[in-house]
Amino acid sequence: MFLSAFHDLLKPQWLTTLIELKTSGGMPVSELSRSLGASYMTVKQHCEELTKRGYLMRSRIPRTEIGRPEIFYRLSEKAEAMFPSISPSFTLDMMDHARQLFGDTAPEKLLFQHFQKQEEYWKARVSNGTTLLYRAGLFAKLREKEGCFTSCIHDEEADTLVLKEFHNPMRSIFEKFPRALSMEVRAMEAALGCQMKREVILGPGDLPSYVEFMLQ
């Protein structure tokens, strides 16, 4: 999830705070303290320290009930950089060079080859799973190793199986080449042996919070 060095350098309380804010898209202090099982003032102090260091952004939001606006925290760009990522400038430069050398379709051809290889790799490592739930759990662990921030959620009552992805190191590639998103989904479907629906879930301020893959 985080780049490994940050586990050694950051206080455990800061790490748990950053993870909670990453997965939620941002929270007021009152909710964050309940999620972390710590006092309001302790959590507020950690958040203020992280804000001073540039890892969090601080704002105020209206309360749902009567009272003063609540203090709201979310991750800054500096904090987002703590998660694994493909170097945007290098990778995108390589894509541009490929276009110049081999034509306009070269970047997407390279991406297509990449996801074909990914499909083979994923399939080989989850194919021994006898159920979709087991394969999805294995797949979520693979994604973690690849630098994604992924969890597998099984709701027995609703009979739903969802992969929630809070970070993907290829985000900058997807922004530049949107068709790569469908390539990734097709590779995931082939590896898991099911269909899936990809949906971007918005958080506070209508900003993208995480991506949800509904397995069908």
C-alpha positions as CSV (number, residue, x, y, z in Angstrom):
1,M,0.0,0.0,0.0
2,F,2.5,2.7,1.1
3,L,6.0,2.7,-0.3
4,S,7.9,0.5,2.2
5,A,10.2,3.3,3.5
6,F,7.3,5.3,5.0
7,H,6.4,2.4,7.3
8,D,9.8,3.0,9.0
9,L,9.8,6.8,8.9
10,L,6.3,7.7,9.9
11,K,4.7,7.3,13.3
12,P,2.2,4.3,13.5
13,Q,-0.6,6.8,14.5
14,W,0.1,8.9,11.4
15,L,0.1,5.8,9.1
16,T,-3.3,4.7,10.4
17,T,-4.6,8.2,10.0
18,L,-3.4,8.5,6.4
19,I,-4.8,5.1,5.5
20,E,-8.2,5.9,7.0
21,L,-8.3,9.2,5.1
22,K,-7.1,7.5,1.9
23,T,-9.9,4.8,2.0
24,S,-12.6,7.3,2.9
25,G,-11.7,10.2,0.7
26,G,-11.6,12.5,3.7
27,M,-13.4,12.7,7.1
28,P,-14.3,15.2,9.8
29,V,-12.4,14.7,13.0
30,S,-15.4,13.3,14.9
31,E,-15.8,10.4,12.4
32,L,-12.1,9.8,12.1
33,S,-11.7,9.5,15.9
34,R,-14.5,6.9,16.0
35,S,-13.0,4.9,13.2
36,L,-9.5,4.9,14.8
37,G,-10.9,4.3,18.3
38,A,-9.0,7.3,19.7
39,S,-10.1,10.6,21.4
40,Y,-11.2,13.6,19.4
41,M,-8.3,15.7,20.7
42,T,-5.7,13.1,20.0
43,V,-6.8,12.5,16.4
44,K,-7.1,16.3,15.9
45,Q,-3.5,16.8,17.1
46,H,-2.2,14.1,14.7
47,C,-4.1,15.7,11.8
48,E,-2.8,19.1,12.6
49,E,0.8,17.8,12.7
50,L,0.3,16.1,9.4
51,T,-1.3,19.3,8.0
52,K,1.7,21.4,9.1
53,R,4.0,19.0,7.2
54,G,1.9,19.2,4.1
55,Y,0.4,15.7,4.1
56,L,-3.2,16.8,4.8
57,M,-5.6,19.5,3.6
58,R,-7.8,21.1,6.2
59,S,-11.3,22.7,5.6
60,R,-14.6,23.1,7.4
61,I,-17.9,21.5,6.5
62,P,-21.4,22.2,7.8
63,R,-22.7,19.8,10.5
64,T,-25.7,17.7,9.7
65,E,-27.1,18.8,13.0
66,I,-27.2,22.2,14.7
67,G,-23.7,23.4,15.7
68,R,-20.5,24.9,14.4
69,P,-19.0,23.6,11.2
70,E,-16.7,20.5,11.6
71,I,-13.0,20.4,10.8
72,F,-12.6,18.1,7.7
73,Y,-9.3,16.5,6.6
74,R,-8.3,14.9,3.3
75,L,-5.0,13.8,1.8
76,S,-2.9,16.4,-0.1
77,E,-0.9,15.7,-3.3
78,K,2.2,15.3,-1.1
79,A,0.5,12.4,0.8
80,E,-0.7,10.8,-2.5
81,A,2.9,10.7,-3.6
82,M,3.6,8.3,-0.7
83,F,1.7,5.5,-2.5
84,P,3.5,3.5,-5.2
85,S,3.3,5.1,-8.6
86,I,4.8,4.7,-12.1
87,S,6.9,7.8,-12.8
88,P,4.4,9.8,-14.9
89,S,7.0,11.9,-16.8
90,F,9.2,9.0,-17.8
91,T,6.4,6.7,-18.8
92,L,4.4,9.3,-20.7
93,D,7.6,10.5,-22.4
94,M,8.2,6.9,-23.6
95,M,4.7,6.7,-24.9
96,D,5.3,9.9,-26.9
97,H,8.5,8.6,-28.3
98,A,6.8,5.4,-29.4
99,R,4.1,7.4,-31.2
100,Q,6.7,9.5,-33.0
101,L,8.7,6.4,-34.0
102,F,5.9,4.0,-34.9
103,G,2.7,6.0,-35.4
104,D,-0.3,7.2,-33.5
105,T,-1.5,3.8,-32.5
106,A,1.8,2.6,-31.0
107,P,1.1,3.7,-27.3
108,E,-2.2,1.7,-27.2
109,K,-0.6,-1.3,-28.9
110,L,2.1,-1.3,-26.1
111,L,-0.6,-1.0,-23.4
112,F,-2.6,-3.9,-25.1
113,Q,0.6,-6.1,-24.9
114,H,1.1,-5.1,-21.3
115,F,-2.4,-6.2,-20.2
116,Q,-2.1,-9.4,-22.2
117,K,1.0,-10.2,-20.1
118,Q,-0.8,-9.1,-16.9
119,E,-3.7,-11.4,-17.8
120,E,-1.4,-14.4,-18.2
121,Y,0.4,-13.6,-14.9
122,W,-2.8,-13.1,-12.9
123,K,-4.5,-16.2,-14.4
124,A,-1.5,-18.4,-13.5
125,R,-1.7,-17.3,-9.9
126,V,-5.4,-17.4,-9.2
127,S,-6.4,-20.3,-11.4
128,N,-6.2,-22.9,-8.6
129,G,-9.0,-21.1,-6.7
130,T,-12.1,-23.3,-6.8
131,T,-14.5,-20.4,-6.1
132,L,-14.8,-16.8,-7.4
133,L,-14.5,-15.6,-3.8
134,Y,-11.2,-17.4,-3.3
135,R,-9.8,-16.2,-6.6
136,A,-10.9,-12.6,-5.8
137,G,-9.1,-12.8,-2.5
138,L,-5.9,-14.0,-4.1
139,F,-6.2,-11.4,-6.8
140,A,-6.6,-8.6,-4.2
141,K,-3.3,-9.7,-2.6
142,L,-1.6,-9.7,-6.0
143,R,-2.8,-6.1,-6.6
144,E,-1.3,-5.1,-3.3
145,K,2.1,-6.4,-4.3
146,E,1.8,-4.5,-7.6
147,G,1.4,-1.2,-5.7
148,C,-2.4,-1.0,-5.7
149,F,-4.4,-0.4,-2.6
150,T,-7.1,-3.1,-3.0
151,S,-9.5,-4.9,-0.7
152,C,-11.9,-7.7,-1.4
153,I,-15.4,-7.2,0.1
154,H,-17.9,-10.1,0.3
155,D,-21.4,-9.2,1.5
156,E,-23.1,-12.5,2.2
157,E,-26.5,-11.0,3.0
158,A,-26.6,-8.9,-0.3
159,D,-24.7,-11.7,-2.1
160,T,-22.3,-9.3,-3.6
161,L,-18.5,-9.5,-4.3
162,V,-16.6,-6.3,-4.8
163,L,-13.0,-5.3,-5.3
164,K,-12.4,-1.8,-3.9
165,E,-9.3,-0.1,-5.2
166,F,-8.2,3.1,-3.4
167,H,-5.0,3.6,-5.4
168,N,-3.5,2.5,-8.7
169,P,0.1,3.4,-9.7
170,M,-1.1,3.6,-13.4
171,R,-3.5,6.4,-12.7
172,S,-1.5,8.9,-14.8
173,I,-1.5,6.4,-17.7
174,F,-5.2,6.0,-17.5
175,E,-5.7,9.7,-17.6
176,K,-3.7,10.0,-20.8
177,F,-4.9,6.8,-22.4
178,P,-8.5,6.2,-21.2
179,R,-8.9,3.1,-23.4
180,A,-6.3,1.4,-21.2
181,L,-9.1,1.2,-18.5
182,S,-11.1,-1.2,-20.6
183,M,-8.0,-3.2,-21.4
184,E,-7.3,-3.6,-17.7
185,V,-10.9,-4.7,-16.9
186,R,-10.9,-7.3,-19.7
187,A,-7.6,-8.7,-18.4
188,M,-9.1,-8.9,-14.9
189,E,-12.3,-10.6,-16.1
190,A,-10.3,-13.2,-18.0
191,A,-8.0,-13.9,-15.0
192,L,-10.9,-14.2,-12.6
193,G,-13.3,-16.0,-15.0
194,C,-16.2,-13.6,-14.5
195,Q,-17.7,-10.3,-15.7
196,M,-17.2,-7.1,-13.7
197,K,-18.6,-3.6,-13.6
198,R,-16.1,-0.8,-13.0
199,E,-17.4,2.4,-11.2
200,V,-15.6,5.4,-9.8
201,I,-17.1,6.3,-6.4
202,L,-17.0,10.0,-5.6
203,G,-16.2,11.3,-2.1
204,P,-16.6,14.6,-0.5
205,G,-16.6,17.5,-2.9
206,D,-17.5,15.1,-5.7
207,L,-13.8,14.1,-6.0
208,P,-12.9,10.5,-7.0
209,S,-12.5,8.5,-3.8
210,Y,-12.0,5.0,-5.0
211,V,-12.8,2.6,-7.8
212,E,-15.2,-0.3,-7.3
213,F,-15.2,-3.5,-9.4
214,M,-18.5,-5.4,-9.0
215,L,-17.9,-9.1,-9.8
216,Q,-20.7,-10.8,-11.5
